[in-house]
Amino acid sequence: MLENKTLKRVDSNRIQATRFRVQTKWTGMFLSVFDIYKIGIGPSSSHTMGPMTAASLFLAELKDGHWPRPAGVKVFRLKARLHGSLAFTGVGHATDRAVILGLCGYLPDRIDPDHMATIIDKVRAEKRIHPEGHPPYRFDPDSDLVMDRKVALSGHANGLAFEAYDVDERLLLRRVYYSIGGGFVVSEEDLNKQKNGGVGAEVVDVPYPFAGATEMLAMARTSGLSIAEMKRANEETRMSRAALNEGLDRIWDAMRACIERGLTQEGIMPGGLKVRRRARHLHDRLEEEWRQNRRNPLLANDWLSVYAMAVNEENAAGGRVVTAPTNGAAGVVPAVLRYYTRFHEDADAAGIHDFLLTSAAIGGIIKHNASISGAEVGCQGEVGSASAMAAAGLAAVMGGTPEQIENAAEIALEHHLGMTCDPVGGLVQVPCIERNALGAVKAVTAASLALKGDGTHFVPLDACIETMRQTGRDMSERYKETSQGGLAVNVVEC
C-alpha cells in the first residue's frame, strides 16, 4: 500500500513538474545528490579522495595519448607535486598515500581500505607503478612525490601537478588539477573556463534548477511541491525512479555501516597524536543506561554525539565513509539520520530518501554559491554546511514546510560562521571528531527551533551563505586547513 501511494505521488509530481517547466522559465544549476554524497575513503575528501581521483584523470590522459610528444618517445617516469594546503597537511591527511594509490589505478569508491597498506608498501619497495592498461612506470615516492610548501598554485588552495618524463628526463606532459572540496576535482583548464563563465556547476534541462534558496522557495510555492519532491523530479531526468531509490539506499547503507563499524573499534588512531577512539566506550555506556531505563535528560545529545564520533573515528583511520558533504564533516548527516531512524516512530525508507534529497539540495546551493572546502573557507564550509544540510533533512522528515526547512538550514549554518579549519598535526582528529558531534547537536536544535515557527525569520539562507563566502575570503590562510594557526599551533603534540 505504501509503495502504491508513493508511485501515485511521484507520477503526480512528474505531471506538475512538466506544467511548471512550461509555465515558468528559470535558469540555474544542478548538482546531483550523488555529487554531494559520494562513497569513498578517509581521512579527507579534498586531501585524499580528490588527489586519488586527479591521479586517475592523469592516467586516463596518458593512456588516451591525445597529447603532443616526439615520435616514438615513451613515458618512463611519473612525478607528482603537491602545493598549498595539500603540501602543508598532505601526510596527516594521507594525500601522499592517495596519490600513490591513484597512480596505481585505484578509485576511492572501489578500493578496499584493508588492502591499501600492502599496495603502498609494494610501490615503495619496487619504486614503480603498473596501473591496469599501462606499461610499468618508474615512481619512487621518496623522490617523485614532492610536498612543495613554498609555491602555491593560483587556482585553489588544494593544487597538485602530475608530470610524465621520458628515460632521458625530458618533460613530456604536465597537468595541474585542483581538489576543490567534497571529492570534486577540476583541471586547471576547466577551472579557468569556470572563472570566465564557460564551465560551472552542470546546467541541464531539469524542472527545478534552483541556484539559491530564494529560487528554491519560489519554485516550491509555484509548484506546490516539497523540496525533496522537486529534487527527486530533477534527479529523475537523469535516471529512473528505481535507480535513484537504489542509489539513495546504497548511500544510507554505507553511512550506517560506517557508524556500526565505528561503534565496534577500539585503540589508538593512526598519525602520531596517540588519540584514542572513544565511540565504542561511550556507546557501551549509553546502551547500559538504556537497558537500565535510567533517566538521562541529555540522551538525544549523547546518541547524536556517539554516532558522529563513530563515523569520524573511522574516517580518521582511513575507513569507508560517505562525503557529507566532505570527509572532515562526514559524521553530521549520518548521525542525525541515524537519530531519526532510531528515535522517530514514523521513520521509514521514504523518509530516509526525503532526508537525503532535501539535505543534498541545501548542500548543492551552498557549494554553488560559496564553498564546502575547509582549505578555501575554513571549517564553516565543512561542518557548518553539513549541519545545515542535516537540519534541513530532519526538518523535512518531521513535516516542515519549505520555509521551515530553509529556516532550519540557516540557523545551523549561521552558528558555524567564522569557524576555522585548524587540525592538529594535519590530522582529521582534533578538533574534527568532536566538532562533528557538536554539528549534529546543532542541526537537531536548529530543526526543532525552525519547526516551532512558521518559517518567517530575519536572515535568509542565501544571505548566510554569502556571509560564509565573504568570511572565508577574508580569513587568514593560516586558519584554512594548513595547520599553521589556531589549535594546530597552540596544542602541544604528545
C-alpha positions in Angstrom: 0.0 0.0 0.0 2.8 2.4 0.9 4.6 1.7 -2.4 1.4 2.3 -4.4 0.9 5.7 -2.7 4.5 6.6 -3.4 4.1 5.7 -7.1 1.0 7.8 -7.4 2.6 10.7 -5.6 5.7 10.7 -7.9 3.6 10.4 -11.0 1.6 13.4 -9.8 4.8 15.2 -9.1 6.1 14.5 -12.6 2.9 15.9 -14.2 3.2 19.0 -12.0 6.9 19.4 -12.9 6.1 19.3 -16.6 3.4 22.0 -16.2 5.8 24.1 -14.1 8.6 23.9 -16.7 6.2 25.1 -19.4 4.8 27.9 -17.4 8.0 29.2 -15.7 11.4 30.0 -17.1 14.3 29.5 -14.6 18.0 29.4 -15.3 20.1 27.8 -12.6 22.2 24.8 -11.9 22.0 21.1 -11.0 24.2 19.1 -8.7 23.1 15.5 -8.2 22.5 14.0 -4.8 25.3 11.6 -5.8 27.6 14.5 -6.4 27.1 15.7 -2.8 27.1 12.2 -1.3 30.0 10.1 -2.6 31.2 6.8 -1.1 35.0 6.8 -0.6 37.7 6.5 2.0 39.1 8.7 4.8 40.6 10.8 6.1 39.8 13.7 3.7 37.6 14.2 0.7 39.7 17.1 -0.6 43.1 15.8 0.5 42.6 12.0 0.0 39.7 11.3 -2.4 40.3 14.3 -4.6 44.0 13.7 -5.3 43.3 10.0 -5.9 40.7 11.0 -8.5 43.1 13.5 -10.0 45.8 10.8 -10.4 43.3 8.6 -12.2 42.4 11.5 -14.6 46.1 12.0 -15.4 46.5 8.2 -16.1 43.5 8.4 -18.4 45.1 11.2 -20.4 48.4 9.3 -20.6 46.5 6.2 -21.9 44.5 8.1 -24.5 47.7 9.5 -26.0 46.0 12.7 -27.3 48.8 15.0 -26.3 51.8 16.2 -28.3 55.2 14.4 -27.9 58.1 13.4 -30.2 57.5 10.3 -32.3 58.5 7.1 -30.7 59.1 8.6 -27.3 57.6 6.7 -24.3 56.8 7.7 -20.8 59.4 6.3 -18.4 58.9 8.1 -15.1 55.9 9.9 -13.3 56.2 12.6 -10.7 53.6 14.4 -8.5 53.9 17.7 -6.8 51.5 18.9 -4.0 51.0 22.6 -3.4 49.3 24.8 -0.8 47.2 23.1 1.8 47.9 19.7 0.2 51.6 20.2 0.9 51.2 21.5 4.4 48.9 18.7 5.6 49.5 16.1 3.0 51.0 13.4 5.3 48.4 14.0 8.0 45.6 13.8 5.5 47.1 10.8 3.7 47.5 12.7 0.5 50.8 11.0 -0.2 49.1 7.6 0.1 46.2 8.7 -2.0 48.4 9.9 -4.9 50.3 6.5 -4.9 47.0 4.6 -4.9 45.6 6.8 -7.6 48.6 6.4 -9.8 48.2 2.6 -9.3 44.8 3.0 -10.9 42.6 2.8 -7.8 39.5 5.0 -7.2 38.1 6.0 -3.8 34.8 4.1 -4.1 36.4 0.9 -5.4 39.5 0.3 -3.3 39.4 -2.0 -0.2 40.7 0.0 2.7 42.2 -3.1 4.2 44.5 -3.7 1.2 45.8 -0.1 0.8 48.9 -0.5 3.1 50.0 -3.6 1.1 49.7 -1.8 -2.2 51.7 1.2 -1.0 54.4 -0.9 0.6 54.9 -2.7 -2.7 55.3 0.6 -4.6 57.8 1.9 -2.1 59.8 -1.3 -2.3 59.8 -1.7 -6.1 59.9 2.1 -6.9 57.5 1.6 -9.7 53.8 1.5 -10.5 51.9 -0.6 -13.0 48.3 0.6 -13.4 46.0 -1.7 -15.4 46.2 -1.0 -19.2 49.5 0.8 -18.9 53.2 -0.2 -19.1 55.1 0.0 -15.8 56.3 3.5 -14.9 59.2 4.5 -12.6 57.8 6.1 -9.5 59.8 6.4 -6.3 57.6 8.1 -3.6 60.7 9.4 -1.8 61.8 11.5 -4.8 58.9 11.6 -7.2 56.3 12.8 -4.7 57.1 16.4 -3.8 55.5 18.4 -1.0 56.1 21.9 -2.3 55.3 24.2 0.6 56.9 27.3 -1.0 54.9 27.6 -4.2 51.1 27.9 -4.1 49.2 27.4 -7.3 46.9 30.3 -8.2 43.6 28.4 -8.9 42.8 27.0 -5.4 44.4 26.2 -2.1 44.4 22.5 -2.9 46.5 22.3 -6.1 48.6 19.4 -7.4 50.5 18.7 -10.6 51.4 15.4 -12.4 54.3 15.1 -14.7 55.4 12.5 -17.2 59.1 12.2 -18.3 61.0 10.0 -20.8 64.0 7.9 -20.0 66.2 11.0 -20.6 64.3 13.0 -18.0 62.6 15.2 -20.7 59.2 16.5 -19.6 56.6 15.1 -21.9 53.3 16.0 -20.2 52.3 18.2 -17.2 48.8 18.6 -15.9 47.5 20.6 -13.0 44.4 19.7 -11.0 42.6 21.3 -8.1 40.7 19.4 -5.4 38.0 21.9 -4.6 36.3 20.1 -1.7 33.9 17.2 -1.2 36.0 15.0 -3.6 35.3 17.3 -6.5 38.3 17.7 -8.9 38.7 20.1 -11.8 41.6 20.6 -14.2 43.4 23.9 -14.5 41.8 24.4 -17.9 38.3 23.7 -16.6 38.8 26.0 -13.6 39.9 28.8 -15.9 36.9 28.3 -18.1 34.7 28.3 -15.0 36.1 31.6 -13.8 35.4 33.0 -17.2 31.8 31.8 -17.2 32.4 28.8 -19.5 32.2 25.9 -17.2 30.5 25.7 -13.8 28.0 23.5 -12.0 26.2 21.5 -14.6 23.4 23.4 -16.2 20.9 21.0 -17.5 17.3 20.8 -18.5 15.7 20.0 -15.2 12.3 21.2 -14.0 13.6 22.9 -10.9 17.1 24.3 -11.5 17.3 26.4 -8.3 20.7 28.0 -7.8 19.7 29.6 -4.5 17.4 29.2 -1.5 15.2 32.1 -2.7 14.6 30.5 -6.0 14.0 27.1 -4.3 11.3 28.6 -2.2 9.7 30.4 -5.1 9.6 27.2 -7.1 8.1 25.3 -4.2 5.4 27.8 -3.8 4.6 27.8 -7.5 4.6 24.1 -7.9 3.1 23.1 -4.5 5.9 20.5 -4.1 8.2 19.9 -1.2 12.0 20.4 -1.6 12.5 16.6 -1.7 9.9 16.2 -4.4 11.5 18.9 -6.6 14.9 17.4 -6.0 13.5 14.0 -7.0 12.0 15.4 -10.1 15.3 16.8 -11.1 17.2 13.6 -10.4 14.7 11.5 -12.4 15.5 13.4 -15.6 18.9 11.6 -15.4 17.9 8.2 -14.0 14.9 6.0 -13.3 13.0 6.2 -10.1 14.2 2.7 -9.2 17.9 3.6 -9.8 17.5 6.8 -7.7 16.0 4.9 -4.8 18.6 2.2 -5.1 21.4 4.8 -5.1 19.9 6.5 -2.0 19.6 3.2 -0.2 23.3 2.5 -1.1 24.3 5.8 0.4 22.4 5.2 3.6 23.7 1.6 3.8 27.3 2.9 3.6 26.6 5.6 6.2 25.0 3.1 8.6 27.8 0.6 8.1 30.4 3.2 8.9 28.5 4.0 12.1 28.2 0.4 13.1 31.9 -0.3 12.4 33.0 2.8 14.3 31.0 1.6 17.3 32.9 -1.7 17.5 36.5 -0.4 17.1 39.0 0.4 19.8 42.6 1.6 20.1 44.8 4.4 19.0 44.1 6.2 15.7 47.0 6.4 13.2 49.1 9.5 12.7 51.1 10.0 15.8 48.9 12.1 18.0 48.0 9.0 20.0 44.3 9.9 20.1 42.3 7.1 21.4 38.9 6.0 19.9 36.1 6.8 22.3 32.9 5.9 20.4 32.7 2.3 21.4 33.2 3.1 25.1 30.6 5.9 25.0 28.2 3.6 23.1 28.5 0.8 25.7 27.7 3.3 28.5 24.7 4.6 26.7 23.4 1.0 26.0 23.8 0.2 29.7 21.8 3.3 30.7 19.2 2.3 28.0 18.9 -1.3 29.4 18.5 0.0 33.0 16.0 2.6 31.9 18.0 5.3 33.6 16.7 8.8 33.2 19.1 10.9 31.1 18.0 14.4 30.1 20.9 14.6 27.6 20.0 11.4 25.9 19.4 12.8 22.4 22.7 14.8 22.5 24.6 11.8 23.7 23.4 9.5 20.9 24.0 12.1 18.3 27.5 12.6 19.5 28.4 9.0 19.7 27.1 8.3 16.2 29.0 11.3 14.7 32.2 10.4 16.6 32.0 6.8 15.4 31.9 8.0 11.7 34.8 10.4 12.1 36.9 8.0 14.0 36.5 5.6 11.1 37.3 8.5 8.7 40.5 9.3 10.7 41.5 5.7 10.4 41.1 5.7 6.6 38.0 3.7 6.6 35.0 3.6 4.2 32.9 6.8 4.6 30.5 8.9 2.7 31.3 12.6 1.9 28.5 14.5 3.6 29.4 16.9 2.0 33.1 16.3 2.9 35.0 13.6 4.8 36.0 16.1 7.5 32.3 16.6 8.2 31.2 13.1 7.3 29.7 12.3 10.7 27.0 15.0 11.0 24.4 13.9 8.4 24.7 10.1 9.3 24.4 10.9 13.0 21.2 13.0 12.5 19.8 10.4 10.1 20.5 7.6 12.5 18.9 9.6 15.3 15.8 9.9 13.1 15.6 6.2 12.3 16.1 5.1 15.9 14.0 7.6 17.8 11.2 8.6 15.5 8.4 6.1 15.3 7.3 7.1 11.8 10.7 6.8 10.3 10.7 4.7 7.1 12.5 4.2 3.8 10.6 7.1 2.1 11.6 9.4 5.0 15.3 8.4 4.6 15.1 9.2 0.9 13.4 12.6 1.6 16.1 13.4 4.2 18.9 12.7 1.8 17.3 14.6 -1.2 16.4 17.6 0.9 19.9 17.8 2.5 21.6 17.4 -0.8 19.5 20.3 -2.2 20.8 22.5 0.5 24.4 21.2 0.1 24.2 21.9 -3.6 23.1 25.5 -3.0 26.0 26.1 -0.5 28.6 24.6 -2.9 27.3 26.6 -5.8 27.3 29.9 -4.1 30.1 29.6 -1.6 32.3 26.5 -0.8 32.3 23.3 1.1 36.2 23.3 1.2 38.0 23.8 4.5 41.0 24.9 2.6 39.0 27.6 0.9 36.7 28.9 3.7 37.6 27.1 6.9 35.5 24.5 8.8 32.4 26.7 8.5 32.3 25.3 4.9 32.6 21.7 6.1 30.9 21.1 9.4 28.8 24.3 9.0 27.5 23.1 5.7 26.9 19.6 7.0 25.0 20.9 10.0 22.8 23.0 7.7 22.1 20.0 5.4 21.3 17.7 8.3 19.0 20.4 9.9 17.1 20.7 6.6 16.8 17.0 6.2 15.4 16.5 9.7 13.0 19.4 9.4 11.7 17.9 6.2 11.0 14.4 7.6 9.4 15.9 10.6 6.8 17.6 8.4 8.4 21.0 7.9 7.3 23.3 5.2 9.9 24.5 2.6 10.1 27.8 4.5 10.7 26.0 7.8 13.3 23.8 6.2 15.2 26.8 4.8 15.0 28.4 8.2 16.5 25.3 9.9 19.4 25.2 7.4 20.0 28.9 8.0 20.0 28.6 11.8 22.5 25.7 11.7 24.9 27.5 9.2 24.7 30.9 10.9 26.0 29.4 14.2 29.1 28.0 12.5 30.1 31.2 10.7 33.7 32.0 11.2 34.8 28.5 12.2 38.4 27.9 11.3 39.9 24.7 10.0 42.9 24.1 12.3 43.6 20.3 12.5 46.4 19.5 15.0 49.2 17.7 13.3 47.3 18.0 9.9 45.2 15.0 11.1 41.4 14.9 10.8 41.2 14.1 14.6 41.5 17.1 16.8 39.2 19.1 16.9 37.4 17.5 13.9 35.9 14.4 15.6 34.2 16.3 18.4 33.3 19.2 16.1 31.1 16.7 14.1 29.3 15.7 17.3 28.5 19.3 18.1 27.5 19.9 14.4 24.9 17.1 14.8 23.6 18.5 18.0 23.3 22.0 16.4 21.4 20.5 13.5 18.8 18.9 15.6 18.4 22.1 17.7 18.1 24.2 14.5 15.4 21.9 13.1 13.5 22.0 16.4 13.6 25.8 16.6 12.5 26.2 13.0 9.6 23.8 13.3 8.3 25.7 16.2 7.9 28.8 14.0 6.1 29.4 10.7 9.3 29.8 8.6 9.4 33.5 8.9 12.9 34.7 10.0 15.2 37.6 9.8 18.3 36.3 8.0 17.7 34.5 4.6 19.7 31.4 4.0 21.1 33.0 0.8 22.5 35.9 2.9 24.0 33.5 5.4 25.7 31.5 2.6 27.1 34.8 1.1 28.3 35.8 4.5 30.2 32.5 4.8 31.8 33.0 1.4 32.9 36.5 2.4 34.2 35.4 5.8 36.2 32.6 4.1 37.6 35.1 1.6 38.8 37.3 4.5 40.1 34.5 6.7 43.8 34.2 7.1 45.3 31.2 5.2 46.8 30.0 8.5 43.3 29.0 9.6 42.3 27.2 6.4 43.5 23.6 6.7 47.2 24.5 6.6 47.7 23.6 10.3 49.6 26.9 10.6 47.3 28.6 13.1 44.7 28.0 15.8 44.7 24.8 17.8 47.2 23.3 15.4 50.0 25.6 16.8 48.7 26.1 20.3 48.3 22.5 21.3 51.5 20.6 22.2 51.6 17.3 20.4 52.2 14.4 22.7 
